């Protein structure tokens, strides 16, 4: 991959990562609930799913999934159901009174947060179809493919980790300002609505 091609792809990665989506909502939700250091485990799960999706495209399986109406529909509705589940869980999250102590945050298990991020990303079939359409434009078929896909994967993951760190950190700072259970409850319900909205958007997607 030439430097010029990589720079174009690098710029595209920032645009893609900064675009609001289910991953950004999940990152902000994790930062809000658990703080930055604990909530950032969610971003690692997002990247694991991203790596799997890139590997699927690189292996040529992405084309098969993109043309399979059944596979697209199954993945899509799993994603819809999981986002609704996250919305319900966020709505029912119990607030903590932080007025007297900043240590009263709920403790999220790293593995659970990684799994949550992974499921959010892997259950979006449109992301796979999108990568199938975009990634080949930056691939030179006359050069070895593996190094190019490794470069693409490292670039996408690095950029997305930075962006999700921003989303998680921003929400974690908001948490410090939410001192009363009432304020936290309002914020939890706001994120619950965002999860359900993301689910509704995903439900409207159709295979191109």
C-alpha positions as CSV (number, residue, x, y, z in Angstrom):
1,X,0.0,0.0,0.0
2,X,1.5,3.3,-1.1
3,X,1.7,6.2,1.4
4,X,-0.8,8.2,-0.6
5,X,-3.4,5.4,-0.5
6,X,-2.8,4.9,3.2
7,X,-3.3,8.6,4.0
8,X,-6.6,8.6,2.1
9,X,-7.7,5.5,4.0
10,X,-6.5,7.1,7.3
11,X,-8.6,10.1,6.7
12,X,-11.6,7.9,5.8
13,X,-11.1,6.0,9.1
14,X,-11.6,9.2,11.1
15,X,-14.8,10.1,9.3
16,X,-16.2,6.6,9.8
17,X,-15.2,6.3,13.5
18,X,-16.5,9.8,14.4
19,X,-19.9,9.1,12.8
20,X,-22.4,8.5,15.6
21,X,-23.5,4.9,15.8
22,X,-24.3,2.0,18.1
23,X,-20.6,1.7,19.0
24,X,-20.3,5.3,20.1
25,X,-23.5,5.0,22.1
26,X,-22.2,1.9,23.8
27,X,-18.9,3.6,24.6
28,X,-20.6,6.6,26.1
29,X,-23.0,4.4,28.1
30,X,-20.0,2.4,29.5
31,X,-18.1,5.6,30.4
32,X,-21.2,7.0,32.1
33,X,-21.8,3.9,34.2
34,X,-18.3,2.8,35.0
35,X,-15.9,5.7,34.5
36,X,-13.2,5.8,31.9
37,X,-10.7,3.1,32.9
38,X,-13.4,0.4,33.5
39,X,-15.7,1.5,30.8
40,X,-13.0,1.5,28.1
41,X,-13.1,-2.3,28.1
42,X,-16.2,-1.9,26.0
43,X,-14.0,-0.3,23.3
44,X,-11.7,-3.3,23.2
45,X,-14.7,-5.5,22.5
46,X,-15.7,-3.2,19.6
47,X,-12.2,-3.6,18.1
48,X,-12.3,-7.4,18.4
49,X,-15.5,-7.4,16.4
50,X,-13.9,-5.0,13.9
51,X,-10.9,-7.3,13.4
52,X,-13.2,-10.3,12.8
53,X,-15.2,-8.3,10.2
54,X,-12.0,-7.3,8.4
55,X,-10.9,-11.0,8.5
56,X,-14.2,-12.1,7.0
57,X,-13.8,-9.6,4.2
58,X,-10.2,-10.6,3.6
59,X,-11.1,-14.2,3.4
60,X,-13.8,-13.6,0.8
61,X,-16.6,-14.7,3.1
62,X,-18.0,-11.1,3.2
63,X,-19.2,-11.4,-0.4
64,X,-21.1,-14.6,0.5
65,X,-22.7,-13.0,3.5
66,X,-23.5,-9.8,1.6
67,X,-25.4,-11.7,-1.0
68,X,-27.2,-14.0,1.4
69,X,-30.6,-12.5,2.4
70,X,-31.0,-15.0,5.2
71,X,-27.6,-14.3,6.8
72,X,-28.2,-10.6,6.6
73,X,-31.6,-10.8,8.1
74,X,-30.5,-13.1,11.0
75,X,-27.6,-10.9,11.9
76,X,-29.7,-7.8,11.6
77,X,-32.4,-8.9,13.9
78,X,-30.0,-10.3,16.4
79,X,-28.4,-6.8,16.5
80,X,-31.9,-5.2,16.9
81,X,-32.7,-7.5,19.8
82,X,-29.4,-6.9,21.5
83,X,-29.6,-3.1,21.2
84,X,-33.2,-3.2,22.7
85,X,-31.9,-5.4,25.5
86,X,-29.1,-2.9,26.2
87,X,-31.7,-0.1,26.2
88,X,-33.9,-1.9,28.7
89,X,-30.9,-2.7,30.9
90,X,-29.8,1.0,30.8
91,X,-33.4,2.1,31.6
92,X,-33.5,-0.2,34.6
93,X,-29.9,0.7,35.8
94,X,-30.0,1.7,39.5
95,X,-28.5,5.1,40.2
96,X,-26.0,5.7,43.0
97,X,-26.0,8.7,45.3
98,X,-22.6,10.3,44.6
99,X,-23.1,13.4,46.5
100,X,-20.9,12.3,49.4
101,X,-18.6,9.8,47.7
102,X,-17.0,9.5,44.3
103,X,-16.2,5.8,44.9
104,X,-19.8,4.7,44.7
105,X,-19.8,3.8,41.1
106,X,-21.0,0.4,39.9
107,X,-18.2,-2.0,39.1
108,X,-18.4,-3.6,35.6
109,X,-16.6,-6.8,34.9
110,X,-14.0,-6.4,32.1
111,X,-15.0,-9.6,30.3
112,X,-18.7,-8.6,30.4
113,X,-17.8,-5.2,28.9
114,X,-15.6,-6.7,26.2
115,X,-18.4,-9.1,25.3
116,X,-20.9,-6.3,25.2
117,X,-18.8,-4.2,22.8
118,X,-18.1,-7.2,20.6
119,X,-21.8,-8.1,20.3
120,X,-22.7,-4.5,19.5
121,X,-20.3,-4.4,16.5
122,X,-20.5,-7.9,15.2
123,X,-24.3,-7.8,15.1
124,X,-24.4,-5.0,12.5
125,X,-24.5,-6.6,9.1
126,X,-24.4,-3.2,7.3
127,X,-20.9,-2.6,8.7
128,X,-19.7,-5.8,7.0
129,X,-21.4,-4.9,3.7
130,X,-19.9,-1.4,4.1
131,X,-16.4,-2.7,4.5
132,X,-16.9,-5.1,1.6
133,X,-17.6,-2.0,-0.5
134,X,-15.0,0.3,0.8
135,X,-11.9,-1.8,1.7
136,X,-11.2,-3.2,-1.9
137,X,-10.8,0.4,-3.1
138,X,-7.6,0.7,-1.0
139,X,-6.3,-2.7,-2.0
140,X,-3.7,-3.2,-4.8
141,X,-4.5,-6.7,-6.2
142,X,-1.0,-6.8,-7.7
143,X,0.7,-6.7,-4.3
144,X,0.5,-9.3,-1.5
145,X,-2.9,-9.0,0.2
146,X,-2.1,-10.1,3.7
147,X,0.3,-7.1,4.5
148,X,-2.3,-4.7,3.1
149,X,-5.1,-6.1,5.1
150,X,-2.9,-6.0,8.2
151,X,-2.2,-2.4,7.6
152,X,-5.9,-1.6,7.1
153,X,-6.8,-3.5,10.2
154,X,-4.1,-1.8,12.4
155,X,-5.2,1.6,11.0
156,X,-8.9,1.1,11.6
157,X,-8.4,-0.3,15.1
158,X,-6.0,2.5,16.1
159,X,-8.2,5.3,15.0
160,X,-11.3,3.7,16.5
161,X,-9.6,3.2,19.8
162,X,-8.7,6.9,19.9
163,X,-12.2,8.0,19.0
164,X,-13.9,5.6,21.4
165,X,-11.6,6.8,24.1
166,X,-12.9,10.3,23.5
167,X,-16.5,9.1,23.7
168,X,-15.9,7.1,26.8
169,X,-13.9,9.8,28.5
170,X,-16.4,12.5,27.7
171,X,-19.2,10.4,29.2
172,X,-17.1,9.6,32.3
173,X,-16.6,13.3,32.9
174,X,-20.3,13.8,32.7
175,X,-20.7,11.2,35.4
176,X,-18.8,13.3,37.8
177,X,-21.4,16.1,37.4
178,X,-24.3,13.7,38.1
179,X,-24.4,13.8,41.8
180,X,-27.9,12.8,42.6
181,X,-29.9,9.6,41.7
182,X,-32.5,11.7,39.9
183,X,-29.9,13.2,37.5
184,X,-28.4,9.8,36.9
185,X,-31.8,8.3,36.2
186,X,-32.5,10.9,33.6
187,X,-29.2,10.2,31.9
188,X,-29.7,6.4,32.0
189,X,-33.1,6.9,30.3
190,X,-31.6,9.1,27.7
191,X,-29.1,6.5,26.8
192,X,-31.8,3.8,26.9
193,X,-33.7,5.9,24.3
194,X,-30.5,6.1,22.2
195,X,-30.0,2.3,22.2
196,X,-33.6,1.8,21.2
197,X,-33.3,4.4,18.4
198,X,-30.2,2.7,17.1
199,X,-32.2,-0.6,17.1
200,X,-35.0,1.0,15.2
201,X,-32.6,2.4,12.6
202,X,-31.0,-1.0,12.2
203,X,-34.4,-2.6,11.8
204,X,-35.1,-0.4,8.8
205,X,-31.9,-1.5,6.9
206,X,-32.2,-3.7,3.9
207,X,-29.6,-5.6,2.0
208,X,-28.5,-3.6,-1.0
